[in-house]
Amino acid sequence: CDRVTDEGVRMLAPLTGLTSLNLEGCEGITDEGVKMLAPLTGLTRLDLGGCIEVTDEGVRMIAQLTGLTSLDLYQCDRVTDEGVRMLAPLTG
């Protein structure tokens, strides 16, 4: 997954039926790529572990995916406590 970038994520946006997406270790994905996941409102599981360029700004968009029941942000060191607080409304 080390070759997947924001451009690759953009290609996923039309796949609105996706319920699970594993982008673990995709170091080329930034907040811009995460924002492109917005149309995937059916996602229940999202793994961004090791996506080291994701910050609180990307997490702000993730918080809008209200169907999420599982979210992995392991090794997303640029996500701060403030970013985690933005996820509080996710109750799944």
DRENKE-346666 format. One record per atom (N, C-alpha, C, O): y, x, z; atom name. Coordinates in nm, 3 decimals, m for minus. Example, Ala and Ser with C-alpha at 12.3 -4.5 7.8 and 13.67 -1.06 7.14 Angstrom:
BEGIN
py: m0.569&px: 1.319&pz: 0.780&atom: N;
py: m0.450&px: 1.230&pz: 0.780&atom: CA;
py: m0.330&px: 1.320&pz: 0.780&atom: C;
py: m0.332&px: 1.424&pz: 0.846&atom: O;
py: m0.225&px: 1.285&pz: 0.708&atom: N;
py: m0.106&px: 1.367&pz: 0.714&atom: CA;
py: 0.003&px: 1.290&pz: 0.787&atom: C;
py: 0.114&px: 1.341&pz: 0.804&atom: O;
//
This chain:
BEGIN
py: m0.120&px: 0.082&pz: 0.000&atom: N;
py: 0.000&px: 0.000&pz: 0.000&atom: CA;
py: 0.126&px: 0.086&pz: 0.000&atom: C;
py: 0.237&px: 0.033&pz: m0.003&atom: O;
py: 0.112&px: 0.214&pz: 0.003&atom: N;
py: 0.229&px: 0.301&pz: 0.012&atom: CA;
py: 0.313&px: 0.299&pz: m0.115&atom: C;
py: 0.422&px: 0.358&pz: m0.117&atom: O;
py: 0.266&px: 0.234&pz: m0.220&atom: N;
py: 0.343&px: 0.228&pz: m0.344&atom: CA;
py: 0.413&px: 0.093&pz: m0.362&atom: C;
py: 0.489&px: 0.075&pz: m0.457&atom: O;
py: 0.387&px: m0.001&pz: m0.273&atom: N;
py: 0.452&px: m0.132&pz: m0.282&atom: CA;
py: 0.595&px: m0.120&pz: m0.230&atom: C;
py: 0.619&px: m0.066&pz: m0.123&atom: O;
py: 0.688&px: m0.173&pz: m0.309&atom: N;
py: 0.829&px: m0.167&pz: m0.274&atom: CA;
py: 0.887&px: m0.309&pz: m0.273&atom: C;
py: 0.814&px: m0.407&pz: m0.291&atom: O;
py: 1.017&px: m0.317&pz: m0.252&atom: N;
py: 1.085&px: m0.446&pz: m0.255&atom: CA;
py: 1.061&px: m0.517&pz: m0.388&atom: C;
py: 1.046&px: m0.640&pz: m0.392&atom: O;
py: 1.057&px: m0.442&pz: m0.496&atom: N;
py: 1.033&px: m0.501&pz: m0.627&atom: CA;
py: 0.896&px: m0.569&pz: m0.633&atom: C;
py: 0.883&px: m0.677&pz: m0.692&atom: O;
py: 0.797&px: m0.508&pz: m0.574&atom: N;
py: 0.665&px: m0.569&pz: m0.569&atom: CA;
py: 0.663&px: m0.695&pz: m0.486&atom: C;
py: 0.597&px: m0.792&pz: m0.521&atom: O;
py: 0.736&px: m0.695&pz: m0.377&atom: N;
py: 0.745&px: m0.813&pz: m0.292&atom: CA;
py: 0.813&px: m0.927&pz: m0.369&atom: C;
py: 0.775&px: m1.043&pz: m0.355&atom: O;
py: 0.914&px: m0.893&pz: m0.448&atom: N;
py: 0.983&px: m0.994&pz: m0.528&atom: CA;
py: 0.886&px: m1.070&pz: m0.617&atom: C;
py: 0.902&px: m1.189&pz: m0.641&atom: O;
py: 0.786&px: m1.000&pz: m0.666&atom: N;
py: 0.685&px: m1.062&pz: m0.754&atom: CA;
py: 0.599&px: m1.165&pz: m0.679&atom: C;
py: 0.538&px: m1.251&pz: m0.742&atom: O;
py: 0.596&px: m1.156&pz: m0.546&atom: N;
py: 0.516&px: m1.250&pz: m0.466&atom: CA;
py: 0.589&px: m1.381&pz: m0.439&atom: C;
py: 0.525&px: m1.482&pz: m0.408&atom: O;
py: 0.721&px: m1.382&pz: m0.452&atom: N;
py: 0.802&px: m1.499&pz: m0.416&atom: CA;
py: 0.755&px: m1.629&pz: m0.482&atom: C;
py: 0.761&px: m1.734&pz: m0.417&atom: O;
py: 0.710&px: m1.628&pz: m0.607&atom: N;
py: 0.665&px: m1.754&pz: m0.668&atom: CA;
py: 0.533&px: m1.807&pz: m0.613&atom: C;
py: 0.496&px: m1.921&pz: m0.641&atom: O;
py: 0.463&px: m1.728&pz: m0.536&atom: N;
py: 0.332&px: m1.768&pz: m0.483&atom: CA;
py: 0.348&px: m1.850&pz: m0.355&atom: C;
py: 0.303&px: m1.808&pz: m0.248&atom: O;
py: 0.412&px: m1.963&pz: m0.367&atom: N;
py: 0.451&px: m2.042&pz: m0.250&atom: CA;
py: 0.332&px: m2.101&pz: m0.175&atom: C;
py: 0.349&px: m2.152&pz: m0.064&atom: O;
py: 0.214&px: m2.094&pz: m0.231&atom: N;
py: 0.095&px: m2.143&pz: m0.162&atom: CA;
py: 0.032&px: m2.042&pz: m0.067&atom: C;
py: m0.064&px: m2.074&pz: 0.003&atom: O;
py: 0.085&px: m1.920&pz: m0.065&atom: N;
py: 0.029&px: m1.817&pz: 0.024&atom: CA;
py: 0.039&px: m1.860&pz: 0.170&atom: C;
py: 0.142&px: m1.912&pz: 0.214&atom: O;
py: m0.069&px: m1.837&pz: 0.243&atom: N;
py: m0.067&px: m1.865&pz: 0.387&atom: CA;
py: m0.079&px: m1.736&pz: 0.468&atom: C;
py: m0.044&px: m1.735&pz: 0.586&atom: O;
py: m0.128&px: m1.629&pz: 0.407&atom: N;
py: m0.148&px: m1.503&pz: 0.478&atom: CA;
py: m0.107&px: m1.389&pz: 0.387&atom: C;
py: m0.141&px: m1.386&pz: 0.268&atom: O;
py: m0.033&px: m1.295&pz: 0.443&atom: N;
py: 0.014&px: m1.181&pz: 0.364&atom: CA;
py: 0.007&px: m1.055&pz: 0.450&atom: C;
py: 0.066&px: m1.048&pz: 0.558&atom: O;
py: m0.065&px: m0.955&pz: 0.399&atom: N;
py: m0.080&px: m0.828&pz: 0.470&atom: CA;
py: m0.008&px: m0.720&pz: 0.390&atom: C;
py: m0.053&px: m0.680&pz: 0.283&atom: O;
py: 0.103&px: m0.673&pz: 0.444&atom: N;
py: 0.180&px: m0.565&pz: 0.383&atom: CA;
py: 0.181&px: m0.442&pz: 0.473&atom: C;
py: 0.271&px: m0.358&pz: 0.466&atom: O;
py: 0.080&px: m0.431&pz: 0.557&atom: N;
py: 0.069&px: m0.321&pz: 0.652&atom: CA;
py: 0.080&px: m0.186&pz: 0.582&atom: C;
py: 0.011&px: m0.160&pz: 0.483&atom: O;
py: 0.166&px: m0.102&pz: 0.635&atom: N;
py: 0.179&px: 0.034&pz: 0.586&atom: CA;
py: 0.261&px: 0.048&pz: 0.458&atom: C;
py: 0.266&px: 0.157&pz: 0.401&atom: O;
py: 0.323&px: m0.058&pz: 0.414&atom: N;
py: 0.405&px: m0.052&pz: 0.293&atom: CA;
py: 0.543&px: 0.001&pz: 0.329&atom: C;
py: 0.637&px: m0.075&pz: 0.351&atom: O;
py: 0.553&px: 0.132&pz: 0.336&atom: N;
py: 0.675&px: 0.196&pz: 0.383&atom: CA;
py: 0.793&px: 0.180&pz: 0.289&atom: C;
py: 0.907&px: 0.207&pz: 0.327&atom: O;
py: 0.768&px: 0.135&pz: 0.167&atom: N;
py: 0.875&px: 0.115&pz: 0.070&atom: CA;
py: 0.942&px: m0.020&pz: 0.080&atom: C;
py: 1.034&px: m0.050&pz: 0.004&atom: O;
py: 0.897&px: m0.103&pz: 0.173&atom: N;
py: 0.956&px: m0.236&pz: 0.188&atom: CA;
py: 1.070&px: m0.228&pz: 0.290&atom: C;
py: 1.054&px: m0.177&pz: 0.401&atom: O;
py: 1.185&px: m0.282&pz: 0.249&atom: N;
py: 1.303&px: m0.283&pz: 0.335&atom: CA;
py: 1.338&px: m0.428&pz: 0.371&atom: C;
py: 1.263&px: m0.520&pz: 0.340&atom: O;
py: 1.450&px: m0.445&pz: 0.437&atom: N;
py: 1.497&px: m0.579&pz: 0.470&atom: CA;
py: 1.516&px: m0.663&pz: 0.345&atom: C;
py: 1.493&px: m0.784&pz: 0.347&atom: O;
py: 1.558&px: m0.600&pz: 0.237&atom: N;
py: 1.577&px: m0.675&pz: 0.111&atom: CA;
py: 1.444&px: m0.734&pz: 0.064&atom: C;
py: 1.440&px: m0.847&pz: 0.016&atom: O;
py: 1.338&px: m0.659&pz: 0.077&atom: N;
py: 1.206&px: m0.710&pz: 0.040&atom: CA;
py: 1.162&px: m0.823&pz: 0.130&atom: C;
py: 1.107&px: m0.922&pz: 0.084&atom: O;
py: 1.186&px: m0.809&pz: 0.259&atom: N;
py: 1.149&px: m0.913&pz: 0.354&atom: CA;
py: 1.225&px: m1.042&pz: 0.323&atom: C;
py: 1.169&px: m1.151&pz: 0.331&atom: O;
py: 1.352&px: m1.030&pz: 0.286&atom: N;
py: 1.431&px: m1.148&pz: 0.251&atom: CA;
py: 1.370&px: m1.223&pz: 0.133&atom: C;
py: 1.384&px: m1.345&pz: 0.123&atom: O;
py: 1.303&px: m1.152&pz: 0.046&atom: N;
py: 1.240&px: m1.214&pz: m0.071&atom: CA;
py: 1.118&px: m1.298&pz: m0.035&atom: C;
py: 1.065&px: m1.370&pz: m0.119&atom: O;
py: 1.074&px: m1.289&pz: 0.090&atom: N;
py: 0.962&px: m1.370&pz: 0.136&atom: CA;
py: 1.006&px: m1.512&pz: 0.175&atom: C;
py: 0.922&px: m1.597&pz: 0.204&atom: O;
py: 1.134&px: m1.538&pz: 0.175&atom: N;
py: 1.188&px: m1.667&pz: 0.219&atom: CA;
py: 1.121&px: m1.788&pz: 0.152&atom: C;
py: 1.099&px: m1.888&pz: 0.220&atom: O;
py: 1.088&px: m1.784&pz: 0.023&atom: N;
py: 1.024&px: m1.901&pz: m0.039&atom: CA;
py: 0.882&px: m1.928&pz: 0.011&atom: C;
py: 0.827&px: m2.035&pz: m0.015&atom: O;
py: 0.823&px: m1.833&pz: 0.082&atom: N;
py: 0.683&px: m1.846&pz: 0.125&atom: CA;
py: 0.676&px: m1.921&pz: 0.258&atom: C;
py: 0.628&px: m1.869&pz: 0.358&atom: O;
py: 0.725&px: m2.043&pz: 0.258&atom: N;
py: 0.735&px: m2.122&pz: 0.380&atom: CA;
py: 0.600&px: m2.165&pz: 0.436&atom: C;
py: 0.592&px: m2.211&pz: 0.550&atom: O;
py: 0.494&px: m2.150&pz: 0.359&atom: N;
py: 0.361&px: m2.185&pz: 0.407&atom: CA;
py: 0.291&px: m2.072&pz: 0.481&atom: C;
py: 0.179&px: m2.090&pz: 0.529&atom: O;
py: 0.356&px: m1.956&pz: 0.491&atom: N;
py: 0.292&px: m1.843&pz: 0.560&atom: CA;
py: 0.265&px: m1.877&pz: 0.707&atom: C;
py: 0.352&px: m1.925&pz: 0.779&atom: O;
py: 0.142&px: m1.850&pz: 0.748&atom: N;
py: 0.107&px: m1.862&pz: 0.889&atom: CA;
py: 0.079&px: m1.725&pz: 0.949&atom: C;
py: 0.086&px: m1.708&pz: 1.071&atom: O;
py: 0.048&px: m1.627&pz: 0.864&atom: N;
py: 0.017&px: m1.492&pz: 0.911&atom: CA;
py: 0.090&px: m1.391&pz: 0.825&atom: C;
py: 0.082&px: m1.395&pz: 0.702&atom: O;
py: 0.163&px: m1.300&pz: 0.890&atom: N;
py: 0.237&px: m1.196&pz: 0.819&atom: CA;
py: 0.219&px: m1.064&pz: 0.893&atom: C;
py: 0.250&px: m1.053&pz: 1.012&atom: O;
py: 0.170&px: m0.964&pz: 0.822&atom: N;
py: 0.151&px: m0.831&pz: 0.880&atom: CA;
py: 0.246&px: m0.734&pz: 0.812&atom: C;
py: 0.231&px: m0.702&pz: 0.694&atom: O;
py: 0.344&px: m0.687&pz: 0.887&atom: N;
py: 0.439&px: m0.587&pz: 0.839&atom: CA;
py: 0.425&px: m0.457&pz: 0.919&atom: C;
py: 0.516&px: m0.374&pz: 0.917&atom: O;
py: 0.315&px: m0.441&pz: 0.988&atom: N;
py: 0.291&px: m0.320&pz: 1.066&atom: CA;
py: 0.308&px: m0.195&pz: 0.981&atom: C;
py: 0.250&px: m0.185&pz: 0.874&atom: O;
py: 0.387&px: m0.102&pz: 1.028&atom: N;
py: 0.407&px: 0.023&pz: 0.957&atom: CA;
py: 0.512&px: 0.015&pz: 0.846&atom: C;
py: 0.533&px: 0.113&pz: 0.775&atom: O;
py: 0.577&px: m0.099&pz: 0.831&atom: N;
py: 0.687&px: m0.112&pz: 0.735&atom: CA;
py: 0.812&px: m0.057&pz: 0.804&atom: C;
py: 0.893&px: m0.132&pz: 0.858&atom: O;
py: 0.824&px: 0.073&pz: 0.801&atom: N;
py: 0.919&px: 0.144&pz: 0.885&atom: CA;
py: 1.065&px: 0.123&pz: 0.849&atom: C;
py: 1.153&px: 0.162&pz: 0.926&atom: O;
py: 1.094&px: 0.062&pz: 0.735&atom: N;
py: 1.233&px: 0.038&pz: 0.695&atom: CA;
py: 1.282&px: m0.101&pz: 0.735&atom: C;
py: 1.398&px: m0.134&pz: 0.714&atom: O;
py: 1.194&px: m0.184&pz: 0.792&atom: N;
py: 1.233&px: m0.318&pz: 0.833&atom: CA;
py: 1.312&px: m0.310&pz: 0.963&atom: C;
py: 1.272&px: m0.241&pz: 1.057&atom: O;
py: 1.425&px: m0.381&pz: 0.968&atom: N;
py: 1.514&px: m0.379&pz: 1.084&atom: CA;
py: 1.534&px: m0.522&pz: 1.135&atom: C;
py: 1.467&px: m0.616&pz: 1.090&atom: O;
py: 1.625&px: m0.537&pz: 1.228&atom: N;
py: 1.659&px: m0.668&pz: 1.282&atom: CA;
py: 1.704&px: m0.765&pz: 1.173&atom: C;
py: 1.680&px: m0.885&pz: 1.182&atom: O;
py: 1.769&px: m0.713&pz: 1.070&atom: N;
py: 1.816&px: m0.799&pz: 0.961&atom: CA;
py: 1.697&px: m0.865&pz: 0.890&atom: C;
py: 1.704&px: m0.983&pz: 0.855&atom: O;
py: 1.591&px: m0.791&pz: 0.868&atom: N;
py: 1.471&px: m0.849&pz: 0.808&atom: CA;
py: 1.406&px: m0.950&pz: 0.902&atom: C;
py: 1.358&px: m1.054&pz: 0.857&atom: O;
py: 1.405&px: m0.919&pz: 1.029&atom: N;
py: 1.346&px: m1.009&pz: 1.128&atom: CA;
py: 1.422&px: m1.141&pz: 1.133&atom: C;
py: 1.363&px: m1.246&pz: 1.157&atom: O;
py: 1.552&px: m1.136&pz: 1.111&atom: N;
py: 1.633&px: m1.259&pz: 1.108&atom: CA;
py: 1.576&px: m1.357&pz: 1.004&atom: C;
py: 1.570&px: m1.477&pz: 1.029&atom: O;
py: 1.535&px: m1.305&pz: 0.889&atom: N;
py: 1.476&px: m1.390&pz: 0.786&atom: CA;
py: 1.338&px: m1.438&pz: 0.828&atom: C;
py: 1.303&px: m1.554&pz: 0.806&atom: O;
py: 1.259&px: m1.350&pz: 0.887&atom: N;
py: 1.124&px: m1.386&pz: 0.930&atom: CA;
py: 1.130&px: m1.503&pz: 1.028&atom: C;
py: 1.041&px: m1.589&pz: 1.027&atom: O;
py: 1.231&px: m1.507&pz: 1.111&atom: N;
py: 1.244&px: m1.614&pz: 1.209&atom: CA;
py: 1.258&px: m1.752&pz: 1.143&atom: C;
py: 1.237&px: m1.854&pz: 1.209&atom: O;
py: 1.292&px: m1.755&pz: 1.016&atom: N;
py: 1.304&px: m1.881&pz: 0.944&atom: CA;
py: 1.169&px: m1.931&pz: 0.891&atom: C;
py: 1.159&px: m2.044&pz: 0.844&atom: O;
py: 1.067&px: m1.848&pz: 0.900&atom: N;
py: 0.932&px: m1.888&pz: 0.857&atom: CA;
py: 0.864&px: m1.956&pz: 0.975&atom: C;
py: 0.779&px: m1.897&pz: 1.042&atom: O;
py: 0.901&px: m2.079&pz: 0.999&atom: N;
py: 0.864&px: m2.149&pz: 1.121&atom: CA;
py: 0.714&px: m2.181&pz: 1.133&atom: C;
py: 0.669&px: m2.220&pz: 1.240&atom: O;
py: 0.639&px: m2.165&pz: 1.027&atom: N;
py: 0.495&px: m2.190&pz: 1.033&atom: CA;
py: 0.414&px: m2.070&pz: 1.080&atom: C;
py: 0.292&px: m2.082&pz: 1.097&atom: O;
py: 0.478&px: m1.956&pz: 1.102&atom: N;
py: 0.405&px: m1.836&pz: 1.143&atom: CA;
py: 0.336&px: m1.856&pz: 1.277&atom: C;
py: 0.397&px: m1.902&pz: 1.374&atom: O;
py: 0.209&px: m1.820&pz: 1.281&atom: N;
py: 0.135&px: m1.819&pz: 1.406&atom: CA;
py: 0.093&px: m1.678&pz: 1.443&atom: C;
py: 0.052&px: m1.652&pz: 1.556&atom: O;
py: 0.103&px: m1.585&pz: 1.347&atom: N;
py: 0.066&px: m1.446&pz: 1.371&atom: CA;
py: 0.164&px: m1.355&pz: 1.297&atom: C;
py: 0.187&px: m1.372&pz: 1.177&atom: O;
py: 0.222&px: m1.260&pz: 1.369&atom: N;
py: 0.317&px: m1.167&pz: 1.311&atom: CA;
py: 0.292&px: m1.030&pz: 1.371&atom: C;
py: 0.290&px: m1.014&pz: 1.493&atom: O;
py: 0.274&px: m0.929&pz: 1.284&atom: N;
py: 0.252&px: m0.792&pz: 1.329&atom: CA;
py: 0.371&px: m0.707&pz: 1.287&atom: C;
py: 0.397&px: m0.692&pz: 1.167&atom: O;
py: 0.440&px: m0.652&pz: 1.383&atom: N;
py: 0.552&px: m0.561&pz: 1.358&atom: CA;
py: 0.525&px: m0.424&pz: 1.420&atom: C;
py: 0.618&px: m0.349&pz: 1.449&atom: O;
py: 0.397&px: m0.390&pz: 1.440&atom: N;
py: 0.359&px: m0.261&pz: 1.498&atom: CA;
py: 0.419&px: m0.147&pz: 1.416&atom: C;
py: 0.411&px: m0.148&pz: 1.293&atom: O;
py: 0.477&px: m0.053&pz: 1.482&atom: N;
py: 0.541&px: 0.065&pz: 1.423&atom: CA;
py: 0.663&px: 0.031&pz: 1.337&atom: C;
py: 0.705&px: 0.112&pz: 1.254&atom: O;
py: 0.720&px: m0.085&pz: 1.357&atom: N;
py: 0.849&px: m0.119&pz: 1.295&atom: CA;
py: 0.956&px: m0.078&pz: 1.396&atom: C;
py: 1.019&px: m0.161&pz: 1.460&atom: O;
py: 0.974&px: 0.051&pz: 1.407&atom: N;
py: 1.057&px: 0.108&pz: 1.513&atom: CA;
py: 1.205&px: 0.075&pz: 1.500&atom: C;
py: 1.281&px: 0.095&pz: 1.595&atom: O;
py: 1.247&px: 0.026&pz: 1.386&atom: N;
py: 1.388&px: m0.009&pz: 1.368&atom: CA;
py: 1.417&px: m0.153&pz: 1.410&atom: C;
py: 1.531&px: m0.199&pz: 1.404&atom: O;
py: 1.313&px: m0.223&pz: 1.452&atom: N;
py: 1.331&px: m0.357&pz: 1.508&atom: CA;
py: 1.356&px: m0.340&pz: 1.657&atom: C;
py: 1.274&px: m0.282&pz: 1.728&atom: O;
py: 1.469&px: m0.392&pz: 1.704&atom: N;
py: 1.509&px: m0.375&pz: 1.843&atom: CA;
py: 1.473&px: m0.498&pz: 1.925&atom: C;
py: 1.418&px: m0.596&pz: 1.873&atom: O;
py: 1.505&px: m0.492&pz: 2.053&atom: N;
py: 1.484&px: m0.608&pz: 2.140&atom: CA;
py: 1.560&px: m0.730&pz: 2.089&atom: C;
py: 1.512&px: m0.843&pz: 2.098&atom: O;
py: 1.678&px: m0.706&pz: 2.034&atom: N;
py: 1.757&px: m0.817&pz: 1.978&atom: CA;
py: 1.680&px: m0.886&pz: 1.865&atom: C;
py: 1.678&px: m1.009&pz: 1.855&atom: O;
py: 1.618&px: m0.806&pz: 1.779&atom: N;
py: 1.538&px: m0.861&pz: 1.671&atom: CA;
py: 1.422&px: m0.944&pz: 1.723&atom: C;
py: 1.394&px: m1.051&pz: 1.669&atom: O;
py: 1.356&px: m0.896&pz: 1.824&atom: N;
py: 1.244&px: m0.968&pz: 1.883&atom: CA;
py: 1.292&px: m1.101&pz: 1.942&atom: C;
py: 1.223&px: m1.202&pz: 1.932&atom: O;
py: 1.408&px: m1.100&pz: 2.004&atom: N;
py: 1.464&px: m1.224&pz: 2.060&atom: CA;
py: 1.488&px: m1.329&pz: 1.950&atom: C;
py: 1.476&px: m1.449&pz: 1.975&atom: O;
py: 1.521&px: m1.284&pz: 1.830&atom: N;
py: 1.541&px: m1.379&pz: 1.720&atom: CA;
py: 1.414&px: m1.455&pz: 1.685&atom: C;
py: 1.418&px: m1.561&pz: 1.624&atom: O;
py: 1.300&px: m1.400&pz: 1.725&atom: N;
py: 1.171&px: m1.463&pz: 1.694&atom: CA;
py: 1.132&px: m1.567&pz: 1.798&atom: C;
py: 1.032&px: m1.637&pz: 1.779&atom: O;
py: 1.206&px: m1.579&pz: 1.905&atom: N;
py: 1.173&px: m1.669&pz: 2.013&atom: CA;
py: 1.149&px: m1.815&pz: 1.967&atom: C;
py: 1.061&px: m1.881&pz: 2.022&atom: O;
py: 1.224&px: m1.866&pz: 1.870&atom: N;
py: 1.201&px: m2.004&pz: 1.826&atom: CA;
py: 1.064&px: m2.027&pz: 1.760&atom: C;
py: 1.021&px: m2.141&pz: 1.747&atom: O;
py: 0.997&px: m1.919&pz: 1.719&atom: N;
py: 0.864&px: m1.935&pz: 1.659&atom: CA;
py: 0.765&px: m1.968&pz: 1.769&atom: C;
py: 0.741&px: m1.886&pz: 1.857&atom: O;
py: 0.710&px: m2.085&pz: 1.765&atom: N;
py: 0.623&px: m2.129&pz: 1.876&atom: CA;
py: 0.478&px: m2.136&pz: 1.836&atom: C;
py: 0.393&px: m2.168&pz: 1.920&atom: O;
py: 0.446&px: m2.107&pz: 1.709&atom: N;
py: 0.308&px: m2.120&pz: 1.662&atom: CA;
py: 0.221&px: m2.019&pz: 1.713&atom: C;
py: 0.103&px: m2.018&pz: 1.680&atom: O;
//
